[in-house]
Amino acid sequence: MKQGIPSTAELAAAVREFLEQEVVAATDGRLSFHARVAANVLAQIERELESGMPDTTGDAEVCAAIRAGTVDLAEVYDAIRETVVAKLRISNPRHLLPEDR
């Protein structure tokens, strides 16, 4: 916290914790579900703020080349895998292999 002003990450964490610990526990059904969804969104925001968004420059060109059959998939596999792993670290790290976390 700089000069008494919480960072965006600190604000997101505080709201996420409130939702997880107070709202989800005190509600049920639809409201509880939406509180869990909101907490998950805030957790994703926290991860993005911590690590930054992966560079997806060139994704459209690689996709077009794959569709056109003008690229050897073995040549671009590592780059595609790296991009997917970086995105999953932010969106849902539970889907990653342990060695990629």
Secondary structure, DSSP 8 states (H G I E B T S, - for coil): -BTTB--HHHHHHHHHHHIIIIIHHH--HHHHHHHHHHHHHHHHHHHHHHH-----TTHHHHHHHHHHT-S-HHHHHHHHHHHHHHHHHHH-GGGS-GGG-
